[in-house]
Amino acid sequence: MQTKFSKAMKWDDIEQKADETVVRVVREVLGEKFGTADSDVEHIARELLMNDTLEKEHDRCGKYDYQKAFKYISRGRSRKIGWSIWAVACMICIAVGTVFMLEKPQDNEGVVVLAKEEGAGNQVMLYLGNGKIVALDDTNRLHLQENGQQIEVANGKVTYGDNVRNESKNVVYNVLSVPQCAEYHVVLADGTKVWLNADSELKYPVSFSGETRQVFVRGEAYFEVAKDSLHPFIVRNGKVDIRVLGTSFNIRAYQDSSIYTTLLSGCVEICHADDHLFLKPGQQCEVSETTGKMTISEPDLDVVLAWKNGDFIFKNAPLTTIMEEIQRYYGVRVEYTQESLKDRKFYLYIERSKRLEGVLQKLTWTGSVKYRLEGRKVVLYE
């Protein structure tokens, strides 16, 4: 019996065949056959997509020289190596498929590089209390001074000097504004660390004074609050106040959306209108945009913190949820040709440093949605 692999078959042909095989398997398990797929197989497929199993397998397989092996087995030994050919083919599928799904970015493929390519003209801005505006990126190395406070800008981060408490009533504020297609990091005067997601702003004093440490946030931010039991840290956004002593938490408070506060460590008090509640680590509080009701749940922390860790992670999420994040991060508009597409659910795990097309291509693997780009607009269709 002849196999489809012959001495004349080129190595590129095998790689292409492996690509086609991987895509077909993913589509069958998670796409067209979703409704009838065996639950165990479906679970395994999802786990392979959502964790680093394939990545580790790729690293292991990367130690082998497949081209040398292929040359060896193609020297006329077809009578004894029928199974070996298929074994090598399987290994190729694993290696090529892994590269296709979980390709790691190069060292120079940082978020700021992506921002320059995908969102020209969008730049992080630091608004000083004296009216000056400073444009920031990962190449800035600046030394600023305001109201007696030293401000260092380097390596994609703004750092304020050690807090010298200003007991005067004249509090000077700075505003760090992060546009679409970017992220940024700031260390406040008290040592609190804040990571800002795309399309977010943080207003804060250059040095803290009074009985509390207050900052104001719009959009999404992750806080690691420096401990100071005598001066509670309060995060405000106009609707919700979050009161902490020393803790790590994520707040998502974009305009016209529910507000989500997720606690990683410590304890926080959420205050909204006349209601308040306390969160334990691992819990999330949602303040509904429509009803104002406060509810507590236990979310998937990997999903909540994916943005801070440089990833997009969605697990059984509606297409609208995924595209809202893509729209915000890449600075594009989204159009659905069919309303029914919005509620379709997907699993997606990919690095945020990828180009827009790389993210969209992986999203369309299931075959249940397709896309085309029209300038800065993404059109989704069946």
FENVENZI-V208752 format. One record per residue. N is the residue number from 1. PHI is phi in whole degrees, -180 to 180 (NA if undefined). OMEGA is omega in whole degrees, -180 to 180 (none if undefined). D_LAST is the distance of its C-alpha to the last C-alpha in whole Angstrom. Layout:
n:N phi:PHI omega:OMEGA d_last:D_LAST
n:N phi:PHI omega:OMEGA d_last:D_LAST
//
This chain:
n:1 phi:NA omega:-180 d_last:41
n:2 phi:-89 omega:175 d_last:39
n:3 phi:-97 omega:179 d_last:36
n:4 phi:-78 omega:178 d_last:33
n:5 phi:-96 omega:180 d_last:35
n:6 phi:-130 omega:-179 d_last:38
n:7 phi:-63 omega:-177 d_last:40
n:8 phi:-81 omega:-178 d_last:39
n:9 phi:-69 omega:-179 d_last:35
n:10 phi:-81 omega:180 d_last:35
n:11 phi:-60 omega:179 d_last:34
n:12 phi:-61 omega:179 d_last:31
n:13 phi:-65 omega:-180 d_last:29
n:14 phi:-67 omega:179 d_last:30
n:15 phi:-62 omega:179 d_last:28
n:16 phi:-65 omega:179 d_last:25
n:17 phi:-64 omega:178 d_last:25
n:18 phi:-64 omega:177 d_last:25
n:19 phi:-56 omega:-178 d_last:22
n:20 phi:-63 omega:-180 d_last:20
n:21 phi:-65 omega:-180 d_last:22
n:22 phi:-60 omega:-179 d_last:21
n:23 phi:-62 omega:-179 d_last:17
n:24 phi:-64 omega:179 d_last:17
n:25 phi:-64 omega:180 d_last:20
n:26 phi:-60 omega:-180 d_last:18
n:27 phi:-64 omega:-178 d_last:14
n:28 phi:-69 omega:-176 d_last:17
n:29 phi:-76 omega:-174 d_last:18
n:30 phi:-109 omega:-175 d_last:16
n:31 phi:-118 omega:-173 d_last:13
n:32 phi:-57 omega:-177 d_last:12
n:33 phi:-99 omega:-176 d_last:16
n:34 phi:-56 omega:-175 d_last:16
n:35 phi:-71 omega:-176 d_last:18
n:36 phi:-116 omega:-177 d_last:20
n:37 phi:-65 omega:176 d_last:21
n:38 phi:-59 omega:-174 d_last:25
n:39 phi:-63 omega:180 d_last:25
n:40 phi:-66 omega:179 d_last:28
n:41 phi:-64 omega:179 d_last:26
n:42 phi:-61 omega:-180 d_last:23
n:43 phi:-63 omega:-180 d_last:25
n:44 phi:-63 omega:-179 d_last:26
n:45 phi:-62 omega:-180 d_last:23
n:46 phi:-67 omega:179 d_last:22
n:47 phi:-63 omega:179 d_last:26
n:48 phi:-64 omega:180 d_last:26
n:49 phi:-75 omega:-170 d_last:23
n:50 phi:-95 omega:179 d_last:25
n:51 phi:-126 omega:-172 d_last:28
n:52 phi:-95 omega:-180 d_last:30
n:53 phi:-59 omega:-179 d_last:31
n:54 phi:-66 omega:-180 d_last:29
n:55 phi:-63 omega:178 d_last:30
n:56 phi:-65 omega:180 d_last:34
n:57 phi:-65 omega:178 d_last:33
n:58 phi:-63 omega:179 d_last:32
n:59 phi:-61 omega:-180 d_last:35
n:60 phi:-68 omega:-178 d_last:37
n:61 phi:-68 omega:-179 d_last:36
n:62 phi:-64 omega:180 d_last:36
n:63 phi:-76 omega:-176 d_last:40
n:64 phi:-95 omega:176 d_last:40
n:65 phi:-95 omega:-175 d_last:40
n:66 phi:-69 omega:-179 d_last:38
n:67 phi:-67 omega:177 d_last:39
n:68 phi:-65 omega:179 d_last:42
n:69 phi:-64 omega:-179 d_last:42
n:70 phi:-64 omega:179 d_last:40
n:71 phi:-63 omega:-178 d_last:43
n:72 phi:-66 omega:-174 d_last:45
n:73 phi:-79 omega:-178 d_last:43
n:74 phi:-100 omega:-178 d_last:43
n:75 phi:-95 omega:176 d_last:46
n:76 phi:88 omega:-179 d_last:47
n:77 phi:-96 omega:-172 d_last:47
n:78 phi:-63 omega:-177 d_last:44
n:79 phi:-69 omega:-173 d_last:47
n:80 phi:-108 omega:-170 d_last:47
n:81 phi:-121 omega:178 d_last:44
n:82 phi:-53 omega:-180 d_last:41
n:83 phi:-69 omega:-180 d_last:40
n:84 phi:-64 omega:179 d_last:40
n:85 phi:-59 omega:-178 d_last:38
n:86 phi:-70 omega:177 d_last:35
n:87 phi:-65 omega:178 d_last:36
n:88 phi:-63 omega:180 d_last:36
n:89 phi:-60 omega:179 d_last:32
n:90 phi:-64 omega:179 d_last:31
n:91 phi:-64 omega:178 d_last:33
n:92 phi:-62 omega:180 d_last:31
n:93 phi:-59 omega:-180 d_last:28
n:94 phi:-63 omega:-176 d_last:29
n:95 phi:-66 omega:-178 d_last:30
n:96 phi:-67 omega:180 d_last:27
n:97 phi:-63 omega:180 d_last:25
n:98 phi:-66 omega:178 d_last:26
n:99 phi:-61 omega:-178 d_last:27
n:100 phi:-65 omega:-174 d_last:23
n:101 phi:-92 omega:-170 d_last:22
n:102 phi:-128 omega:-179 d_last:25
n:103 phi:-61 omega:-179 d_last:27
n:104 phi:-81 omega:177 d_last:29
n:105 phi:-72 omega:173 d_last:30
n:106 phi:-74 omega:-177 d_last:33
n:107 phi:-59 omega:-176 d_last:36
n:108 phi:-94 omega:180 d_last:35
n:109 phi:-102 omega:-179 d_last:32
n:110 phi:-80 omega:-179 d_last:32
n:111 phi:-61 omega:-177 d_last:31
n:112 phi:-67 omega:177 d_last:33
n:113 phi:-61 omega:179 d_last:32
n:114 phi:-61 omega:-179 d_last:28
n:115 phi:-60 omega:-180 d_last:29
n:116 phi:-67 omega:-177 d_last:31
n:117 phi:-77 omega:-171 d_last:28
n:118 phi:-95 omega:-175 d_last:25
n:119 phi:-140 omega:-177 d_last:27
n:120 phi:-56 omega:179 d_last:30
n:121 phi:96 omega:177 d_last:33
n:122 phi:-85 omega:-177 d_last:32
n:123 phi:-145 omega:176 d_last:35
n:124 phi:-67 omega:-178 d_last:37
n:125 phi:-124 omega:174 d_last:40
n:126 phi:-112 omega:-180 d_last:43
n:127 phi:-98 omega:-178 d_last:45
n:128 phi:-87 omega:-178 d_last:48
n:129 phi:-68 omega:-179 d_last:51
n:130 phi:-87 omega:178 d_last:53
n:131 phi:97 omega:180 d_last:50
n:132 phi:-77 omega:179 d_last:49
n:133 phi:-123 omega:-178 d_last:46
n:134 phi:-117 omega:176 d_last:45
n:135 phi:-83 omega:-174 d_last:42
n:136 phi:-120 omega:166 d_last:41
n:137 phi:-154 omega:-173 d_last:39
n:138 phi:-75 omega:-180 d_last:40
n:139 phi:-99 omega:-179 d_last:42
n:140 phi:-64 omega:167 d_last:44
n:141 phi:-134 omega:-173 d_last:48
n:142 phi:-127 omega:172 d_last:50
n:143 phi:-124 omega:-177 d_last:53
n:144 phi:-120 omega:177 d_last:53
n:145 phi:-145 omega:178 d_last:55
n:146 phi:-151 omega:179 d_last:55
n:147 phi:54 omega:180 d_last:57
n:148 phi:80 omega:-178 d_last:59
n:149 phi:-100 omega:177 d_last:56
n:150 phi:-85 omega:-179 d_last:55
n:151 phi:-128 omega:179 d_last:51
n:152 phi:-110 omega:176 d_last:50
n:153 phi:-120 omega:180 d_last:47
n:154 phi:-164 omega:174 d_last:46
n:155 phi:55 omega:176 d_last:43
n:156 phi:71 omega:-177 d_last:40
n:157 phi:-147 omega:173 d_last:42
n:158 phi:-105 omega:-178 d_last:45
n:159 phi:-126 omega:178 d_last:48
n:160 phi:-98 omega:-178 d_last:50
n:161 phi:-64 omega:180 d_last:54
n:162 phi:-53 omega:-175 d_last:56
n:163 phi:-66 omega:169 d_last:56
n:164 phi:-108 omega:-171 d_last:59
n:165 phi:-58 omega:180 d_last:59
n:166 phi:-98 omega:-175 d_last:60
n:167 phi:-85 omega:177 d_last:62
n:168 phi:-75 omega:-179 d_last:62
n:169 phi:-81 omega:-179 d_last:60
n:170 phi:-88 omega:-179 d_last:58
n:171 phi:-90 omega:180 d_last:55
n:172 phi:-99 omega:-178 d_last:53
n:173 phi:-107 omega:167 d_last:49
n:174 phi:-114 omega:176 d_last:47
n:175 phi:-128 omega:175 d_last:43
n:176 phi:-103 omega:-176 d_last:40
n:177 phi:-112 omega:-178 d_last:37
n:178 phi:-110 omega:-178 d_last:34
n:179 phi:-81 omega:170 d_last:31
n:180 phi:-60 omega:177 d_last:28
n:181 phi:73 omega:-178 d_last:27
n:182 phi:-152 omega:173 d_last:31
n:183 phi:-144 omega:177 d_last:33
n:184 phi:-158 omega:-173 d_last:36
n:185 phi:-133 omega:179 d_last:39
n:186 phi:-136 omega:174 d_last:43
n:187 phi:-111 omega:-176 d_last:46
n:188 phi:-76 omega:-174 d_last:48
n:189 phi:-62 omega:180 d_last:51
n:190 phi:-88 omega:-179 d_last:52
n:191 phi:96 omega:177 d_last:50
n:192 phi:-65 omega:180 d_last:47
n:193 phi:-103 omega:-179 d_last:44
n:194 phi:-133 omega:174 d_last:40
n:195 phi:-107 omega:-179 d_last:37
n:196 phi:-109 omega:177 d_last:35
n:197 phi:-81 omega:180 d_last:31
n:198 phi:-60 omega:178 d_last:29
n:199 phi:58 omega:-178 d_last:30
n:200 phi:-138 omega:178 d_last:33
n:201 phi:-139 omega:176 d_last:37
n:202 phi:-133 omega:176 d_last:40
n:203 phi:-111 omega:-172 d_last:43
n:204 phi:-156 omega:178 d_last:46
n:205 phi:-78 omega:178 d_last:50
n:206 phi:-68 omega:170 d_last:51
n:207 phi:-149 omega:-174 d_last:54
n:208 phi:-85 omega:178 d_last:54
n:209 phi:-149 omega:179 d_last:57
n:210 phi:81 omega:-174 d_last:58
n:211 phi:-83 omega:-179 d_last:57
n:212 phi:-129 omega:174 d_last:53
n:213 phi:-112 omega:-174 d_last:51
n:214 phi:-114 omega:173 d_last:48
n:215 phi:-134 omega:-178 d_last:45
n:216 phi:-128 omega:-175 d_last:42
n:217 phi:-132 omega:170 d_last:38
n:218 phi:-131 omega:-177 d_last:35
n:219 phi:99 omega:-176 d_last:32
n:220 phi:-125 omega:-179 d_last:32
n:221 phi:-150 omega:175 d_last:35
n:222 phi:-114 omega:-176 d_last:36
n:223 phi:-115 omega:164 d_last:40
n:224 phi:-119 omega:-169 d_last:43
n:225 phi:-85 omega:176 d_last:46
n:226 phi:-69 omega:-177 d_last:49
n:227 phi:-73 omega:175 d_last:52
n:228 phi:-162 omega:-174 d_last:54
n:229 phi:-63 omega:-179 d_last:56
n:230 phi:-84 omega:-177 d_last:58
n:231 phi:-135 omega:-180 d_last:55
n:232 phi:-57 omega:180 d_last:52
n:233 phi:-97 omega:-177 d_last:49
n:234 phi:-125 omega:176 d_last:46
n:235 phi:-106 omega:-178 d_last:43
n:236 phi:-123 omega:175 d_last:42
n:237 phi:-141 omega:178 d_last:39
n:238 phi:98 omega:180 d_last:40
n:239 phi:-120 omega:-175 d_last:39
n:240 phi:-129 omega:171 d_last:40
n:241 phi:-112 omega:178 d_last:43
n:242 phi:-116 omega:-175 d_last:43
n:243 phi:-111 omega:-176 d_last:46
n:244 phi:-140 omega:173 d_last:47
n:245 phi:-106 omega:177 d_last:50
n:246 phi:-165 omega:-171 d_last:49
n:247 phi:-167 omega:175 d_last:45
n:248 phi:-124 omega:-179 d_last:42
n:249 phi:-156 omega:179 d_last:39
n:250 phi:-119 omega:175 d_last:35
n:251 phi:-122 omega:178 d_last:35
n:252 phi:-122 omega:-173 d_last:31
n:253 phi:-141 omega:178 d_last:32
n:254 phi:-78 omega:-177 d_last:30
n:255 phi:-63 omega:178 d_last:30
n:256 phi:58 omega:180 d_last:29
n:257 phi:-146 omega:174 d_last:28
n:258 phi:-63 omega:-179 d_last:30
n:259 phi:-106 omega:-178 d_last:32
n:260 phi:-119 omega:175 d_last:32
n:261 phi:-120 omega:-177 d_last:35
n:262 phi:-120 omega:-176 d_last:35
n:263 phi:-97 omega:177 d_last:39
n:264 phi:-98 omega:180 d_last:39
n:265 phi:-154 omega:179 d_last:43
n:266 phi:84 omega:-178 d_last:46
n:267 phi:-151 omega:177 d_last:46
n:268 phi:-132 omega:174 d_last:44
n:269 phi:-112 omega:180 d_last:45
n:270 phi:-101 omega:-180 d_last:42
n:271 phi:-119 omega:179 d_last:44
n:272 phi:-144 omega:-176 d_last:42
n:273 phi:54 omega:180 d_last:44
n:274 phi:-99 omega:-178 d_last:47
n:275 phi:-103 omega:173 d_last:45
n:276 phi:-155 omega:177 d_last:45
n:277 phi:-153 omega:-180 d_last:44
n:278 phi:-112 omega:177 d_last:45
n:279 phi:-106 omega:171 d_last:42
n:280 phi:-103 omega:178 d_last:43
n:281 phi:-55 omega:-179 d_last:41
n:282 phi:93 omega:-179 d_last:38
n:283 phi:-101 omega:178 d_last:37
n:284 phi:-131 omega:175 d_last:35
n:285 phi:-107 omega:174 d_last:36
n:286 phi:-110 omega:171 d_last:33
n:287 phi:-105 omega:-173 d_last:34
n:288 phi:-64 omega:178 d_last:32
n:289 phi:-67 omega:-175 d_last:31
n:290 phi:-88 omega:-175 d_last:31
n:291 phi:-106 omega:-176 d_last:34
n:292 phi:77 omega:-178 d_last:36
n:293 phi:-73 omega:179 d_last:37
n:294 phi:-103 omega:179 d_last:37
n:295 phi:-132 omega:-179 d_last:36
n:296 phi:-114 omega:177 d_last:36
n:297 phi:-143 omega:176 d_last:34
n:298 phi:-119 omega:-174 d_last:34
n:299 phi:-80 omega:172 d_last:31
n:300 phi:-79 omega:-175 d_last:30
n:301 phi:-66 omega:177 d_last:32
n:302 phi:-61 omega:180 d_last:30
n:303 phi:-72 omega:-178 d_last:27
n:304 phi:-61 omega:-174 d_last:29
n:305 phi:-98 omega:-178 d_last:31
n:306 phi:-56 omega:-177 d_last:28
n:307 phi:-61 omega:-179 d_last:28
n:308 phi:-68 omega:-179 d_last:32
n:309 phi:-89 omega:175 d_last:32
n:310 phi:85 omega:-177 d_last:29
n:311 phi:-129 omega:161 d_last:26
n:312 phi:-105 omega:175 d_last:23
n:313 phi:-131 omega:176 d_last:23
n:314 phi:-131 omega:-180 d_last:21
n:315 phi:-124 omega:-180 d_last:21
n:316 phi:56 omega:-177 d_last:19
n:317 phi:-99 omega:176 d_last:18
n:318 phi:-60 omega:-178 d_last:15
n:319 phi:-59 omega:180 d_last:13
n:320 phi:-63 omega:179 d_last:15
n:321 phi:-63 omega:-180 d_last:18
n:322 phi:-65 omega:-175 d_last:17
n:323 phi:-72 omega:175 d_last:16
n:324 phi:-62 omega:179 d_last:19
n:325 phi:-69 omega:178 d_last:21
n:326 phi:-64 omega:179 d_last:19
n:327 phi:-61 omega:-179 d_last:19
n:328 phi:-70 omega:-174 d_last:23
n:329 phi:-78 omega:-176 d_last:24
n:330 phi:-98 omega:177 d_last:22
n:331 phi:68 omega:180 d_last:23
n:332 phi:-117 omega:172 d_last:20
n:333 phi:-102 omega:-177 d_last:18
n:334 phi:-124 omega:178 d_last:15
n:335 phi:-128 omega:178 d_last:12
n:336 phi:-104 omega:179 d_last:10
n:337 phi:-79 omega:175 d_last:8
n:338 phi:-131 omega:180 d_last:8
n:339 phi:-61 omega:-177 d_last:11
n:340 phi:-63 omega:-180 d_last:10
n:341 phi:-67 omega:-171 d_last:8
n:342 phi:-61 omega:-175 d_last:11
n:343 phi:-92 omega:179 d_last:13
n:344 phi:-68 omega:-173 d_last:11
n:345 phi:-108 omega:-174 d_last:14
n:346 phi:-140 omega:168 d_last:14
n:347 phi:-109 omega:-180 d_last:18
n:348 phi:-148 omega:177 d_last:18
n:349 phi:-142 omega:-179 d_last:22
n:350 phi:-158 omega:-179 d_last:22
n:351 phi:-70 omega:180 d_last:25
n:352 phi:-71 omega:178 d_last:25
n:353 phi:-76 omega:179 d_last:27
n:354 phi:-70 omega:173 d_last:24
n:355 phi:-67 omega:-179 d_last:22
n:356 phi:-54 omega:-177 d_last:19
n:357 phi:-64 omega:178 d_last:17
n:358 phi:-64 omega:178 d_last:19
n:359 phi:-67 omega:-178 d_last:17
n:360 phi:-66 omega:179 d_last:14
n:361 phi:-63 omega:179 d_last:14
n:362 phi:-68 omega:179 d_last:15
n:363 phi:-63 omega:-176 d_last:13
n:364 phi:-92 omega:180 d_last:10
n:365 phi:-59 omega:-176 d_last:12
n:366 phi:-66 omega:-180 d_last:11
n:367 phi:85 omega:-178 d_last:8
n:368 phi:-87 omega:175 d_last:6
n:369 phi:-149 omega:177 d_last:5
n:370 phi:-127 omega:-179 d_last:6
n:371 phi:-144 omega:168 d_last:8
n:372 phi:-146 omega:-180 d_last:11
n:373 phi:-102 omega:176 d_last:15
n:374 phi:-124 omega:-174 d_last:17
n:375 phi:68 omega:179 d_last:20
n:376 phi:-97 omega:179 d_last:20
n:377 phi:-118 omega:176 d_last:17
n:378 phi:-104 omega:179 d_last:13
n:379 phi:-104 omega:180 d_last:10
n:380 phi:-107 omega:-178 d_last:7
n:381 phi:-153 omega:-180 d_last:4
n:382 phi:-87 omega:none d_last:0
//
